């Protein structure tokens, strides 16, 4: 067979690999072909360890790490030097390799939590994994319970975990390591995972064990943290298992983990789910893309920009420095761009730049762009510029190369008709400012043979022109000939919709800066807890309706996922189209508060039937807070206040669309308002700032306030309780309560973080022990090994949220504090002073 251009011999397709189900080798190969689009991203560039069953799962199994002589030459591989040997490992990067693995009876593919870089150097780990392995007497329900406990901790660490039923016994939890966490070593990640496992064991000794000894695991779940070690591997998501039945390491939803009938899935079920739901683990891959190395095409731009960089000092000029600089985005998909910049240097000239091969190919035009086909202008080719230069405006300091003022004269996209490097370029420019026109650049060499001398010519044939008699005789190499692939016609062809701009990003406010944020220079807005979206309302096609397009921060098309937001089209005027706005998609709870967990129920759905079903459960709203383009005219260069005024003018909101005003007063008042509304925090925006698409700017600062709650301490659990290593003099966690309106204590959870070592000993000395629990409703797992205390000491904790409404508790869903962190004792408060902070 030919698989993606690779020839493979597939044999014995009727051979039974799974006798219990009669599943054959041919069916295994079919599964691998179908699941490859989901499996490969999670296994690619990772050294794979293979588990092979040549005679099926009823026969002998053996591990294989090193490639042997029968391995096809086209199989990608990388070497790892061990203490006593060097092994060549297969990289499962393509369908052909995956098919070859199936042909060689490889049923299980195991990979580490790190990848090889472009040059073969191991990269830092890009994901954390916890293997929840049930001991004798425990099963998937207990693993699911531990998964939920671990999830709370991981979310509190800023990590979003994704569950996978392993297909064998337990559950794997994955979390992407991004940003600062992406700089960790495997040893550091292992240490974090180990501490997390030990904390779970300490808090839930009847359910969790972190020690590998089998004698300790009866009835408990082992939290195996060791698979984060750089030398360890985990079964790859979507890999088959060599069990009696063809089960799969299958990604699951958190709602599924609540199902008491939770079980492992086989290959047919996984393919059905993949067809219906897509890859539930897709965010895990997207999360770490930012730390991967550039593609070879991207790397090539480094070489092309050597001359550009050699002429400039990044410490002295505000010009961008392109790939490798902190603010360098990767090239975006879509039509190539052009820019013409007016440059007041020693002599006024215009810089004409075309995006090509990852850079801006550039010419200086001393007399600007020609407007008459009878008058050609000189064009001098200069060094390639980085793509970021296409949006550059500013002052290059005197004495620096090109010193002077740079402004954008025109910009847009272009259609390429011809590009012969160093010889000839013919393009049709499309611009909102100055319309469309067809231009040709032809190298002349100049009188003295200067290879950088070109001329720029405005062709006789222009977009929208009817064919003229003089054009009919033009020879093929003549730039005035109509484009060969598209004869001149009266109507220009419709252009595809412009790609969505990237949203501007906020920076976390450093503590020292918060005090300086005064209302005269800053506006304060609510920090919404939803999906960021760039919203485009385009002019309708003839005979069609206006279309609203929503694009996520990562470039994902959210339009089919949230069809109810098409309602925005009726809330804007045709005179203001095309329109591009910035906002957030949110799901509101019964109190009108954004709840990210509710929004998760709508995430990733694109099939109309699935979307409609989810809409009946969860409605979404659109909160708009900025304007980028109005009536086809960019307004990003206008200050914040003017853009907000434009936004208020062009949108007449009604649900599900909202245009909330900035919060009144200064930062303290804004934070208090946000706190009272039980929101995440505040975004401070500099009033004079422009909108910087795709950039993380200090002109927008996010301030997340920590919610605080006064609590009554009703008991404590020793550190390492139930493990045989507990110390009765040191507290591992405190058990907390809050009195209800009738003064009856209600259990609201525990706190085990935020303590210094001395604090853990001090709290034991401060509490007055009693024999029995001073309240009801403490879960069995949290009451185990507890030492009870008289409820006469008040403390304060910060927390992330309540699990349910604390002002309206129910027995079936009692409210609990999530992500509690110890702040200290409140000796100035008594039991009667403690109320739920509304």
C-alpha positions in Angstrom: 0.0 0.0 0.0 0.9 3.7 -0.4 0.4 5.7 2.8 1.1 9.4 2.4 3.5 8.6 -0.3 5.3 5.8 1.7 5.2 2.3 0.4 4.2 -0.3 3.0 3.6 -4.0 2.8 0.7 -5.0 5.1 0.4 -8.7 5.8 -2.0 -11.2 7.6 -4.8 -8.7 7.9 -7.2 -11.4 9.2 -4.9 -12.3 12.1 -6.8 -12.0 15.4 -5.1 -9.7 17.8 -7.9 -9.7 20.5 -9.4 -13.2 20.8 -12.2 -12.1 23.2 -13.7 -9.8 20.6 -12.3 -11.3 17.4 -10.7 -8.0 16.6 -8.2 -8.4 13.7 -5.0 -6.8 12.6 -6.9 -5.2 9.7 -9.3 -3.6 12.2 -6.5 -2.3 14.3 -4.9 -0.7 11.2 -8.3 0.8 10.3 -8.6 2.3 13.8 -5.1 3.8 13.6 -5.9 5.3 10.2 -9.1 6.8 11.6 -7.7 8.1 14.9 -4.4 9.4 13.5 -5.5 13.1 13.3 -6.2 13.1 17.0 -3.4 10.7 18.2 -0.4 12.2 16.3 -0.4 15.7 17.8 -0.1 14.1 21.3 2.7 11.7 20.3 4.7 13.7 17.7 8.3 14.5 18.3 8.4 12.4 21.5 10.6 9.3 21.7 8.2 6.4 21.6 8.6 3.1 23.6 6.6 0.3 21.9 4.8 -2.6 23.4 4.4 -5.4 20.8 2.2 -8.5 20.8 3.2 -10.4 17.6 0.8 -13.3 18.4 -2.0 -11.1 19.7 -2.8 -10.2 23.3 -3.0 -13.9 24.3 0.6 -14.3 23.3 3.9 -13.0 24.6 4.5 -9.2 24.9 7.8 -7.4 24.7 9.0 -3.8 25.0 11.0 -2.3 22.2 12.8 1.0 22.4 15.7 0.8 19.9 14.9 0.7 16.2 16.2 -2.4 14.4 17.5 -3.0 10.9 14.0 -3.7 9.5 12.9 -0.2 10.2 12.1 1.7 7.0 14.6 4.4 6.3 11.9 7.1 6.1 10.7 6.6 9.7 11.8 9.6 11.7 14.0 8.9 14.7 16.1 10.5 17.4 18.8 9.1 19.6 19.0 9.1 23.4 22.3 8.3 25.2 21.7 6.1 28.3 24.3 5.1 30.8 25.3 2.0 29.0 23.9 2.4 25.5 22.6 4.8 22.9 19.1 4.0 21.6 17.4 5.2 18.4 13.7 5.9 19.1 10.9 6.2 16.6 9.0 9.5 16.4 5.3 8.9 15.8 4.9 12.0 13.6 2.8 10.8 10.6 0.2 8.2 9.5 2.7 6.2 7.6 4.8 5.6 10.7 1.6 4.8 12.7 0.6 2.3 10.1 4.0 0.7 10.2 3.7 0.3 14.0 0.3 -1.5 13.5 1.9 -3.8 10.9 4.6 -4.7 13.4 2.0 -5.6 16.1 2.7 -2.5 18.2 -0.5 -2.0 20.1 0.7 0.4 22.8 2.7 3.6 22.2 4.2 5.2 25.3 5.8 8.7 25.3 7.4 11.1 27.8 6.1 14.5 28.7 8.7 16.4 26.6 9.5 16.7 22.9 12.7 16.8 20.8 13.4 20.3 19.3 14.1 21.0 15.7 17.8 20.2 16.1 17.3 17.1 18.2 17.8 18.8 21.5 15.3 17.7 24.2 13.0 20.6 25.1 11.6 21.3 28.6 8.5 19.3 29.5 5.4 20.8 28.0 2.8 18.9 30.1 2.3 17.5 33.6 0.7 14.2 34.1 -0.7 12.4 37.2 -1.5 8.7 36.9 -4.3 7.7 39.2 -3.9 4.0 39.7 -6.5 2.1 41.8 -5.3 -0.5 44.3 -7.1 -3.7 45.2 -10.7 -2.9 46.3 -10.7 0.5 44.5 -11.8 1.3 40.9 -12.7 4.0 38.5 -15.2 5.7 40.8 -12.4 6.2 43.4 -10.0 7.4 40.7 -12.7 9.9 39.6 -13.0 11.2 43.1 -9.3 11.7 43.4 -9.2 13.4 40.0 -11.7 16.0 41.2 -9.7 16.7 44.3 -6.5 17.0 42.2 -8.3 19.2 39.7 -9.1 21.8 42.4 -5.4 22.0 43.3 -4.2 22.2 39.7 -6.7 24.9 38.9 -5.5 26.8 41.9 -2.0 26.6 40.5 -3.2 28.1 37.2 -3.2 24.8 35.3 -6.3 23.3 33.5 -6.3 19.5 33.8 -7.9 17.1 31.3 -8.9 13.6 32.2 -8.2 10.4 30.2 -9.5 7.0 31.2 -6.3 4.9 30.7 -8.0 1.9 29.1 -6.3 -0.3 31.7 -7.3 0.5 35.3 -7.2 4.1 36.2 -7.3 7.7 35.0 -4.6 10.1 33.7 -4.7 13.8 34.3 -2.9 16.0 31.9 -2.2 19.7 32.2 -0.3 21.9 29.7 2.7 23.8 30.9 2.8 27.2 29.3 4.5 30.6 29.7 6.7 30.6 32.8 5.7 27.0 33.7 7.2 26.0 30.3 10.7 26.8 31.6 10.6 24.0 34.2 12.8 21.0 34.1 11.5 17.4 34.3 13.0 17.2 37.8 11.2 20.3 38.8 7.8 19.1 37.4 8.3 15.8 39.2 8.9 17.6 42.5 5.8 19.6 42.1 3.7 16.5 41.2 5.2 14.6 44.1 4.3 17.4 46.6 0.8 17.5 45.1 0.5 13.7 45.6 1.7 13.9 49.2 -0.7 16.8 49.9 -3.6 14.7 48.6 -2.5 11.8 50.7 -2.2 14.0 53.8 -5.7 15.4 53.3 -7.4 12.2 52.2 -5.4 9.3 53.8 -8.3 6.9 53.5 -8.5 7.4 49.8 -5.1 8.5 48.5 -1.6 7.0 48.7 1.6 8.5 47.2 3.9 5.6 48.0 4.5 2.9 45.4 4.6 0.1 47.9 1.8 -2.4 47.1 1.2 -3.2 50.7 -0.1 0.4 51.3 -2.5 0.5 48.3 -5.4 -1.7 49.3 -8.7 0.2 48.8 -6.8 3.4 47.9 -5.8 5.3 44.7 -2.1 5.7 44.0 -1.3 9.2 42.7 1.7 8.2 40.6 3.7 11.4 40.1 6.9 9.7 38.8 5.8 9.7 35.2 6.9 13.3 35.0 10.5 12.1 35.2 12.3 12.8 31.9 13.1 9.1 31.6 9.6 7.8 32.2 6.7 7.4 29.7 2.9 7.3 29.7 0.6 5.6 27.3 -0.2 8.1 24.5 -3.7 9.4 24.4 -5.8 7.4 21.9 -3.4 4.5 21.9 -4.9 1.0 22.1 -4.2 -1.2 25.1 -2.9 -4.8 25.1 -5.8 -6.0 27.3 -8.3 -8.8 26.7 -10.6 -6.2 25.0 -9.3 -3.5 22.6 -9.8 -0.6 25.1 -8.2 2.8 24.5 -6.6 5.6 26.5 -9.6 7.8 25.9 -10.0 11.5 26.7 -13.2 12.2 28.8 -15.2 15.1 30.0 -15.4 16.1 33.7 -19.2 15.5 33.5 -18.5 11.9 32.5 -16.3 11.4 35.6 -19.4 12.1 37.7 -21.2 9.1 36.2 -21.3 6.2 38.7 -21.2 3.9 35.7 -18.0 5.3 34.4 -16.0 2.6 32.5 -13.2 2.3 29.9 -14.0 2.7 26.2 -13.1 0.4 23.3 -11.9 1.5 19.9 -15.3 1.6 18.2 -16.7 3.9 20.9 -13.6 6.2 20.7 -14.0 6.6 16.9 -17.7 7.4 17.4 -16.9 10.0 20.0 -14.1 11.5 17.9 -16.5 11.9 15.0 -19.1 13.5 17.3 -17.0 15.6 19.7 -13.6 16.1 18.1 -10.5 15.8 20.2 -11.3 16.7 23.8 -7.6 17.0 24.4 -7.0 19.6 21.7 -6.4 22.4 24.2 -3.5 20.4 25.7 -1.7 20.7 22.4 -2.7 24.3 21.8 -1.5 25.2 25.2 2.1 24.5 24.6 2.5 25.6 21.0 4.0 28.9 22.1 7.1 27.2 23.5 7.9 25.0 20.4 10.7 25.9 18.1 9.9 27.7 14.9 9.4 25.9 11.6 12.2 25.7 9.1 10.4 28.4 7.1 10.2 30.6 10.1 13.9 29.9 10.9 14.8 31.0 7.3 13.6 34.5 8.2 16.4 34.9 10.8 19.0 34.7 8.0 17.1 37.1 5.7 17.0 39.7 8.5 20.7 39.6 9.3 21.3 42.8 7.3 18.3 44.6 8.8 19.5 43.8 12.4 23.1 44.6 11.7 22.1 48.2 10.8 20.1 48.8 14.0 20.6 48.8 17.7 17.5 47.6 19.6 18.6 49.7 22.6 18.4 52.9 20.6 15.6 52.6 18.0 11.9 51.7 18.6 11.8 49.6 15.4 10.7 46.0 15.7 13.4 43.2 15.4 11.3 40.4 14.1 11.6 36.6 14.8 13.3 35.8 18.0 12.3 39.1 19.7 9.9 39.0 22.6 7.0 40.7 20.7 7.4 38.7 17.5 4.2 36.9 16.4 4.3 34.0 14.0 3.1 34.7 10.4 -0.6 34.5 10.1 -2.6 32.6 7.5 -4.5 34.7 4.9 -3.8 37.0 2.0 -0.2 38.5 2.0 0.0 42.1 3.2 1.6 45.2 1.9 2.5 48.6 3.4 3.7 52.0 2.1 5.3 54.1 4.8 6.1 57.8 4.4 9.6 58.3 5.7 10.9 61.7 6.6 14.6 60.9 6.8 17.5 63.0 5.4 15.3 63.0 2.3 11.6 62.4 2.1 10.8 59.1 0.4 8.3 56.3 0.6 9.1 52.7 1.6 7.1 50.1 -0.4 7.0 46.6 1.3 5.4 43.3 0.3 5.0 40.3 2.6 6.8 37.4 1.0 8.5 34.3 2.4 8.1 35.4 6.0 9.6 38.9 5.6 8.7 42.3 4.1 10.6 42.6 0.8 11.3 46.3 0.6 12.0 49.1 -1.9 12.6 52.8 -1.3 10.6 55.1 -3.7 12.2 58.5 -3.8 9.2 59.9 -5.7 6.5 57.7 -4.3 4.1 55.4 -6.1 3.4 56.4 -9.7 -0.2 57.4 -10.6 0.3 57.6 -14.4 1.2 54.5 -16.5 3.3 56.8 -18.7 5.5 57.8 -15.8 7.7 55.1 -14.2 9.3 55.9 -10.8 12.7 54.7 -9.5 12.6 52.0 -6.8 15.7 51.0 -4.9 15.6 47.6 -3.3 16.6 47.7 0.4 17.2 45.0 3.0 14.3 42.7 4.0 12.3 43.9 7.0 10.5 41.8 9.6 6.7 41.4 9.3 6.2 43.5 12.4 7.5 46.5 10.5 4.2 46.6 8.6 2.5 48.2 11.6 5.4 50.4 12.7 5.0 54.2 13.0 7.2 56.3 15.1 10.4 58.3 15.3 13.8 56.8 14.6 16.3 58.8 16.6 18.7 61.1 14.8 22.0 59.6 14.2 20.5 56.1 13.8 20.1 54.3 10.5 17.1 55.9 8.7 16.7 58.5 11.5 13.4 60.4 11.1 9.6 60.2 11.3 7.8 57.1 9.9 4.0 57.0 9.3 1.8 54.6 7.4 0.7 56.1 4.0 -1.2 53.0 2.9 -1.6 49.3 3.9 -3.7 46.3 3.0 -3.5 43.0 1.2 -2.4 42.0 -2.3 -2.9 39.4 -5.0 0.3 38.0 -6.4 0.4 37.6 -10.2 4.1 37.1 -10.7 7.2 36.9 -8.6 10.6 36.2 -10.2 13.2 36.8 -7.5 15.5 39.6 -8.4 13.8 40.2 -11.7 10.1 41.1 -11.8 7.1 41.4 -9.5 3.5 42.1 -10.5 0.8 42.6 -7.8 -2.7 44.0 -7.4 -3.0 45.9 -4.1 -6.3 46.1 -2.2 -6.5 49.0 0.3 -9.4 50.5 2.3 -7.6 53.9 2.2 -6.6 54.2 -1.4 -8.5 51.5 -3.3 -7.1 48.8 -5.5 -4.4 49.2 -8.2 -2.1 47.0 -10.2 1.6 47.6 -10.1 4.8 46.1 -11.6 8.3 46.2 -10.2 11.1 45.5 -12.7 14.8 45.3 -12.0 16.8 47.5 -14.3 20.3 47.2 -12.9 20.9 50.9 -13.2 23.4 52.7 -15.3 26.3 51.6 -13.1 25.1 48.0 -12.8 23.6 48.5 -9.4 21.6 45.3 -8.9 19.3 47.1 -6.4 18.0 49.5 -9.0 14.4 48.8 -10.1 11.5 50.8 -11.5 7.9 50.7 -10.3 5.2 51.0 -13.0 1.5 51.5 -12.8 0.0 49.2 -15.4 -2.5 50.4 -18.0 -4.8 47.5 -17.0 -6.3 48.2 -13.6 -8.8 46.3 -11.4 -12.3 46.9 -12.7 -11.2 48.1 -16.2 -12.9 46.6 -19.2 -10.5 45.1 -21.7 -9.2 47.8 -24.1 -8.0 47.3 -27.7 -4.5 48.2 -27.0 -4.3 45.5 -24.3 -5.1 42.8 -26.8 -1.7 43.0 -28.6 0.4 43.0 -25.4 3.0 40.3 -25.3 3.0 37.8 -22.4 6.0 39.3 -20.6 4.6 42.8 -20.8 3.3 44.0 -17.3 0.6 45.9 -19.1 -0.9 42.6 -20.4 -4.0 41.6 -18.5 -3.4 38.9 -16.0 -3.1 35.5 -17.8 -5.0 33.6 -15.1 -7.8 36.2 -14.9 -8.9 38.1 -18.0 -9.9 41.7 -17.4 -13.6 42.2 -16.6 -15.9 44.9 -15.6 -16.5 43.6 -12.1 -13.7 42.8 -9.6 -13.9 39.3 -8.1 -15.2 39.0 -4.6 -12.4 38.9 -2.0 -12.4 36.5 0.9 -13.2 38.1 4.2 -10.2 39.7 5.9 -8.6 37.7 8.7 -9.6 38.8 12.2 -7.1 41.0 14.0 -5.5 39.6 17.1 -6.8 41.0 20.3 -4.8 43.3 22.6 -3.7 41.6 25.8 -3.4 42.9 29.3 -0.4 42.5 31.6 -0.8 41.5 35.3 -0.3 44.6 37.3 2.8 44.5 39.5 1.9 45.4 43.2 4.0 48.5 43.1 2.0 49.9 40.1 -1.4 49.4 41.6 -1.1 52.4 43.9 -0.3 54.7 41.0 -3.5 53.9 39.0 -5.5 57.1 39.4 -8.9 57.7 37.6 -7.5 60.8 35.8 -5.2 58.6 33.7 -6.9 55.2 33.9 -10.4 53.7 33.2 -11.5 50.6 35.1 -13.5 47.8 33.5 -14.8 44.5 34.8 -12.6 41.5 34.1 -14.9 39.0 32.5 -14.6 35.3 32.9 -15.3 33.9 29.4 -13.9 33.4 25.9 -12.2 36.4 24.4 -13.5 37.0 20.9 -12.8 39.4 18.0 -16.2 40.1 16.5 -16.5 41.0 12.8 -19.7 42.3 11.1 -19.2 42.3 7.3 -21.1 44.0 4.6 -23.6 41.5 3.1 -23.0 39.8 -0.3 -25.6 40.9 -2.9 -28.9 39.4 -1.9 -27.5 38.1 1.3 -27.7 38.9 5.0 -25.0 40.5 7.2 -22.8 37.9 8.9 -21.3 38.1 12.3 -17.9 36.2 12.7 -16.3 35.4 16.0 -12.7 34.5 16.3 -10.9 33.4 19.5 -7.6 34.7 20.7 -5.9 31.6 19.3 -7.6 32.1 15.8 -10.3 29.5 16.3 -13.6 30.2 14.5 -16.2 30.5 17.3 -19.0 31.4 14.9 -20.8 28.0 14.6 -20.4 27.4 18.4 -22.4 30.5 19.4 -25.1 31.0 16.7 -27.3 33.2 19.0 -24.7 35.9 18.7 -25.7 36.5 15.1 -28.2 38.8 16.8 -25.5 41.5 16.8 -26.0 42.1 13.1 -29.4 43.7 13.7 -27.9 46.0 16.4 -25.6 48.0 14.1 -26.1 50.3 11.2 -25.1 49.5 7.6 -23.2 52.8 7.4 -20.7 51.4 10.0 -19.9 48.2 8.1 -17.5 46.5 8.0 -17.1 46.5 11.7 -14.6 44.8 14.0 -15.1 44.8 17.8 -13.4 43.3 20.8 -15.3 41.4 23.5 -15.9 38.3 25.6 -18.4 35.5 25.3 -19.8 34.6 28.7 -22.3 32.2 30.3 -24.2 33.8 33.1 -25.6 32.0 36.1 -29.0 32.7 37.7 -27.5 35.8 39.4 -26.2 37.3 36.2 -22.6 36.4 37.1 -20.2 35.0 34.5 -19.5 31.3 35.3 -16.7 29.7 33.3 -17.8 26.2 34.2 -21.2 26.8 32.5 -19.4 28.2 29.5 -17.3 25.0 29.2 -20.5 23.1 28.4 -20.7 25.1 25.1 -17.0 24.9 24.3 -15.8 23.2 21.1 -19.2 22.3 19.7 -19.7 22.9 16.0 -22.3 20.4 14.8 -25.7 22.2 14.7 -27.4 19.3 16.6 -24.9 19.4 19.4 -24.9 23.2 19.6 -28.7 23.3 19.7 -28.8 20.7 22.5 -26.2 22.6 24.5 -28.1 25.9 23.9 -31.1 24.6 25.6 -29.0 24.1 28.8 -26.7 27.1 28.7 -27.3 30.4 26.9 -24.4 32.7 26.2 -24.1 36.5 26.1 -21.6 38.8 24.3 -19.9 41.6 26.3 -18.3 44.2 24.0 -15.6 46.6 25.3 -13.6 48.0 22.4 -13.7 48.9 18.7 -11.0 48.2 16.2 -12.6 49.0 12.8 -15.7 51.1 12.1 -17.0 51.5 8.6 -13.9 49.9 7.2 -11.8 52.6 8.9 -9.3 51.5 11.6 -9.7 53.3 14.9 -7.0 51.4 16.7 -4.8 54.6 16.6 -7.4 56.5 18.5 -7.2 56.8 22.3 -9.2 54.6 24.6 -11.9 57.2 25.3 -12.6 57.8 21.6 -12.8 54.1 20.8 -15.3 53.6 23.6 -17.4 56.5 22.4 -17.4 54.9 18.9 -18.4 51.5 20.4 -21.3 53.1 22.2 -22.4 54.9 19.1 -22.3 52.0 16.6 -24.0 49.3 18.8 -27.5 49.5 20.1 -27.3 46.6 22.6 -30.0 44.3 23.8 -29.6 40.8 25.1 -27.6 38.8 24.4 -25.3 41.7 23.5 -24.0 44.1 26.2 -21.8 47.2 26.1 -21.2 47.9 29.8 -19.7 51.2 30.9 -16.4 51.5 32.7 -16.8 51.3 36.5 -17.2 54.5 38.4 -14.6 56.1 40.7 -11.0 55.0 41.2 -9.4 51.6 41.5 -10.5 51.0 45.1 -14.1 51.6 44.2 -13.9 49.5 41.0 -12.4 46.6 43.0 -15.1 46.9 45.6 -17.8 46.9 42.9 -16.2 43.9 41.3 -16.0 42.1 44.6 -19.6 42.8 45.5 -20.6 41.4 42.1 -18.4 38.3 42.8 -16.4 38.9 39.7 -12.8 38.0 39.0 -11.3 41.4 39.1 -10.7 44.6 37.2 -8.8 45.6 34.0 -7.3 49.1 34.2 -6.9 50.8 30.8 -4.8 53.9 30.2 -7.1 56.5 28.8 -4.6 57.9 26.3 -3.6 54.5 25.0 -4.1 53.2 21.5 -5.2 49.6 20.7 -2.2 47.3 20.0 -3.5 44.2 18.2 -1.8 41.0 19.2 0.4 42.7 21.8 0.6 42.3 25.5 0.7 45.9 26.7 1.3 47.7 30.0 -1.4 50.1 28.9 -3.9 47.5 30.0 -3.3 46.0 33.4 -5.3 43.2 35.0 -5.9 43.2 38.8 -7.4 40.0 40.2 -8.6 40.6 43.7 -8.4 37.8 46.2 -11.8 37.2 47.8 -11.6 36.9 51.6 -13.8 35.2 54.1 -13.8 35.1 57.9 -14.2 31.6 59.2 -14.5 29.7 62.4 -11.9 27.0 62.9 -13.6 23.8 64.2 -10.7 21.4 63.9 -7.5 20.3 62.3 -5.8 17.3 60.7 -2.2 16.5 61.5 0.4 16.7 58.7 0.6 13.4 56.8 -2.5 12.1 58.7 -3.2 8.4 58.2 0.1 7.6 56.6 2.0 6.4 59.7 4.2 9.5 59.5 1.8 12.0 61.1 3.0 14.5 63.6 0.3 15.5 66.2 2.2 18.7 66.9 1.9 20.0 63.3 -1.3 20.9 61.5 -1.7 19.8 57.8 -5.0 21.5 57.3 -7.7 23.3 59.3 -11.4 22.5 59.1 -13.6 25.6 58.6 -17.1 26.7 59.3 -19.4 29.7 58.9 -22.6 30.3 61.0 -25.8 30.5 59.1 -28.5 33.1 59.8 -29.7 31.1 62.8 -26.2 30.8 64.3 -25.8 27.2 63.4 -22.3 26.3 62.1 -22.1 25.0 58.6 -19.0 23.2 57.4 -17.4 25.1 54.4 -14.2 23.2 53.7 -10.6 23.2 54.8 -7.5 25.2 54.2 -4.0 23.6 53.9 -2.0 26.2 52.1 -0.6 29.6 52.9 1.0 28.5 56.2 4.6 29.0 57.2 6.2 26.1 59.1 5.9 28.0 62.4 2.2 28.7 61.7 1.4 24.9 61.4 2.7 24.5 65.0 1.2 27.7 66.3 -2.4 26.8 65.3 -2.2 23.6 67.3 -1.2 25.5 70.4 -3.9 28.1 69.9 -6.9 25.7 69.4 -8.8 24.4 72.5 -9.3 20.7 72.0 -12.8 19.0 72.4 -13.8 15.4 72.2 -16.6 15.6 69.6 -17.2 17.5 66.4 -18.9 20.9 67.2 -21.0 20.6 64.0 -22.6 18.2 61.6 -22.0 17.7 57.8 -18.2 17.2 57.7 -17.5 14.6 54.9 -16.2 11.3 56.1 -12.9 11.6 54.2 -12.3 15.0 55.8 -13.4 14.1 59.3 -11.0 11.1 59.3 -8.1 11.6 61.7 -9.5 15.0 62.6 -8.7 16.7 66.0 -11.8 18.8 67.0 -11.5 22.2 68.5 -13.9 24.5 70.4 -15.5 26.9 67.8 -14.2 30.1 69.5 -11.3 31.2 67.2 -11.9 33.3 64.1 -9.5 33.4 61.2 -9.5 34.7 57.6 -8.8 33.0 54.3 -8.6 34.0 50.7 -10.4 31.8 48.2 -11.2 31.5 44.5 -14.9 30.8 44.6 -17.8 29.0 46.3 -18.8 25.7 44.8 -22.5 26.8 45.1 -24.4 29.8 46.4 -23.3 30.3 50.0 -26.3 32.6 50.7 -28.8 29.9 49.7 -27.3 26.6 50.9 -28.9 23.2 50.1 -28.4 19.9 51.7 -27.8 18.2 48.3 -25.2 20.8 47.2 -23.6 22.4 50.3 -21.4 25.4 49.5 -17.7 24.9 49.9 -14.8 27.3 49.6 -12.5 26.5 46.7 -8.7 27.2 46.6 -8.6 28.5 50.2 -5.4 30.1 51.3 -4.6 30.9 54.9 -4.3 34.6 55.8 -4.2 34.5 59.6 -6.1 34.8 62.8 -8.7 37.6 63.4 -8.4 38.1 67.1 -10.5 41.2 66.8 -13.5 39.2 65.7 -15.8 36.8 67.6 -18.0 34.0 66.4 -21.0 36.4 66.1 -19.1 38.7 63.7 -18.6 36.0 61.1 -21.0 36.1 58.1 -20.8 35.1 54.5 -19.1 38.0 52.6 -21.8 38.9 50.1 
